């Protein structure tokens, strides 16, 4: 890559459009699926819904492997699952993990287990089992994924559809979280090493990339207490995730500050503003669309701030970037 060439997520190895098309093909082939939200599958069990979601840690695992530090990726695994439940208004209750390894490694497994326990504590879920598979002919290295189950009454379950006039309340992220690491890793290691200091912070690049994903279950009381219409967990696809709340206009006028780790990734990889916002959370990890009458109260109860409005239209506009639905 020359100095003037801009790095993209697709060139780094992940094409978001191709990935979404593949997921759509998989879901379209499953004709017996129960009701779903944008983030979780639902089963009506009478007076409540049982919701389930599944996700993994992704290529953040390669950063952990490079640094031989597996202590936080268990938190990420739980966070990526329970945050999706929260985005549906569902209270997470249980989690199971699946660790696939090329060969057993006691120290690594213990660190992952400690991270899972910490994640469960932060998310208020019970670890009800898991599976470790040794697959030397199938996998190179290791992979960590899991599934979470939660419960919600019909009143607690979010409609999932924003309304024109809603206020958008953004909740800070802890950094990169657990998506976009294919691009982040490539950018970070173009001219640097993981143990190099991160500009603007008193830690290394690797430590910043391993910062665990925030867990947002603490928002549920406020989500249920106020007139919240929809929520978005800002993960893969970056700010285009807001379209999961419906094809409206999302005008982001006051987002949370961009953290130094994102500034470093953009500078090190010569990544455009549009590609950064289409790949990363850029400092805001969770967004709720709430009735204007309840927005200030929601902010007062949480660490969120009003970042914008839902309008007529079908675009996301933030920091001079404009995104249309795929």
N, C-alpha and C positions, 0 to 999 in steps of 0.2 A: 504494500500500500504506500503510495507516494504521500508527501506531506499535505498535498491539497485534497486528497481523496477523503470523502466522509465515510465513516464506518456505519453500517446499519446492522440491525438485528438479523435480517435475512442473510446478509453476507457472513455474519458471525456463525450462522448455522441454524437459525430458527426463523422460518417464514410464518408470521402470524396468520396471514390469509390462508395459506395451505393447511396450517394446523386447524383453523376453525372449519375449513371445508371438510377435513378428515373427521372431525368430531361430529359435524352435521351428518355425514354419511353413516357414521356408526349409530347415532341416535335414530336416524331415519329407518335403519334396518331393524330396530327393535320395536315391533308392533304391539307388544304386550306391556308397555310401560304405564305405570300408574301416574297420577298427577305429579307435576313438577313445578318448581319455581325456577328463577334464573340461576339459583345457586344450590338447590338441594332437591332431592326426590322426596315425595310425600306419600304416606300411606294413611288413609283414614281409619282410625282404630276406635271410632265411636265419638267420645266427647273430646278427643284430641287428635292431633296429627303426629305420627312418628315420621321424622325427617332423617335422611341419611345423605352423607356426602363423602367423597373420597378424593385424596390428593397426595402428592409427594413433595419432596424437597427440591427436586430438579438438580441442575448442575452446580448448585451451591455445595453439593457433596464433594465436588472436585476441589473446591477451595479448602474445605475441611481436610481432605486427604493430603493436599499439598502441604498444609501446615501441621498435619498430624494432631489436629484439635477437633474432636468430635463431640465436645461438651454441650454445644448449643443447637445442633441440628435437630435434636428431638423436640425442642421447643418449636422450631420452624414447622416440623411435621404436624404437630397438634394445631398450631396457629392457622396454617393454611386450610385446615378442615373446619375448625370451630368458627373461624371468622366467616366462612361461607354460610354456616347456619345462622349466625347473628344477622347477616345481611337479609335473611328471610324472616327475621323476628323470632327465630327458634332458640330455645334454651338448650345448649349442649349438655348431655348427661353421661355419655360413655364414648370410649375410644379404643380401637384396636390397631396395632401396628403390624407391618410386614417388612422384615429386614431380609434382603436377599444378598448373599455374599459369595464371592469366588472361593474363599477359604475362611474358616473360623479365625477370629482374632479377639481374644478375651478382653484386652484393654479397650479396644474400640467399642465392643459391644457394651461394656460397662459404662463408658462415657455416654453412649447413645441412650442407654437405659436411664441414666441420671437426668439427661436432658428431657426425656419423655416424662419422667416423674415431675420435673420442674414445670414443664409445659402443662401437665394435667393440673397441677396446683394453681397455676396462673389462670387457667381456663375454667376451673371449677368442674372438671370432668373426672370420671372414674376410669382408670385403666383396667379393662375387663379381660385382657388377654392379648395374644399376639402370636406371631409366627416368625421363626428364623429358618430360612432355607439356604442350604449350601448347594450352589449350582455352578460348579466349575466349568461346565461345558456350555453354559447359557449366558453367564454374566462375567464381565471383567470388572474387578473392583467390588463395588457394592451399590445397593439402592435401598432407599428408605421411603416407605409410603404408609398410608394408614386410612382408616375410615372412622367417621364420627357419627353418632346417633344423637338425636335431640327430640324434644317434645314441645308442642305449642298448641294452645287452644285456638279455635277459629278466630277469636278476637285478637289474639296475640300475633297471629300470622300476618305479615305485611301483605298488602294488596300487590306490592311490587311495581306499581305504576305511579310515577310522579304526576303532579298536577301543575298546569301552568299557573304561575304565581307563587309556587312553593319557594321557600328559602332553602338554599343548600348549605348544610353545616358540615365542615370538614374537620376530621380528627387527625392529629399529627401521626406520621409514621415514625418508626425508629431508624429508618434508613432504607436500604435497598429491599429489605424483606426477602422473599424467597422466589423472585421471578426476575427475568432479564439477566440472570447471571452469565449466560453464554456471551452476551454482548459485554457485560461488565468485566468479565474475566479477560476477554480478548483485548479490550481497551486498556485494562490495568496492567497487563503484562507485555504490552507493545514495547515500552521503553523503561518499565519499572519491574520490581519484584514485590511479592506480597509482604516482605519484611521491611520494605522502604517506608519511611514515615508518610502519613497522609497529610498533604498540605492543609493547613488551617486547623488541625486537630492534634492532640497529644496521644496518638496511637498509630499503628501501622495500617497500610492499605488492607492487608489480610484481615486484621481485627475489625475494620470497618465493614468489610464485605460479609464477615461472619456474624455481625450484630443480629441477634435473633428478631424475628418478626413479632411485632406487637400483637397481643391477643386482646380482642375488643369485646369480650363477654360482659365487661363492666358497664357497657352501654345499654344493656337490655332493659334494665329498670326504667331508664329514661325513654327508650324506644316505645315501651309498652305504656308508659304514663302519658305520653304526648301524641299528638296527631301526626305521626310519622307515616308517610305513604309508601316510601320505598327507600332502599339503601343499596350502596354499591361498595364492594370490597375491591380496592384498586390493586389489581394483580396483573397477570399477563395481559397485554393489550393496553396497559397504562390508562390514560384518561378516557379512552374509548369505552371503558367499562361502564361509564355513566349511561350509555345507551341501554344497558340492562334494565334501567328504570323506565324505559320507553323512549321512543324516538321523538324527543322534544329538543328545544334549544337549551343548552346549559352554558350560561354565561358566568365564567369564573373571574371575578374581579379582584378578589383578595385571598389568594391561596396561602397556605402555610409556606414559610421560607424554604428555598431550595437548600438542602444540607450540603456541606463540603464534599461528601463522597460523590454526589451527583455532579458537582462542578468538576471534580477530578476526572470522573469517567468521561464527561463530555470533552474536556480539554485533552486528555490522554488519547482518546480515540477519534478526535475531530468529528464528534457526533453532532448532527444538527439539532436545533431546538425541537423540531417536529418529531424526530426519531426518539429523542429523550422522553418526550411526553407521551409518545405512543408505546413506549416500552416500560417506563418506570413510574412509580407513584410521585416522584419529585417532591417528597416531603409531606404528602397528604395520603394516608393509608386507607381511609374509610370516609364515605360521604353519605349523609342522609338527606332526603327531601322531606321537609316538614312544613306544615301549615304555618304561614307567617305569624299567626297569633301565638304559636307555641315555640317559635324559633329562639327567642331570647331566653325563655325558661330552660329549653334544652341545653343551650350554651352554658347557662349558669350552673347546671348540674354536672357538666362534663368538662373535658379539656378541649372542647371544640370551639370553632369560631365560624361565623357566617362568612362563606367564601363566594357566594354568588346567588343566582336566581335561575328558576326554571321558566323558560319563555316559549312562545310559539316558535316553530321551526324544527330543524333536525340537524343541529350542529353542536359540537363542543368547542367553545372558544376559551383559550387560556394563554396568557403571556404572548399574545400575538400569533398563536398557533390555532388552526381551525381544522376540525376533524368532522367528517361525515360518517354516517352509518355504513358498515361494510355491505 
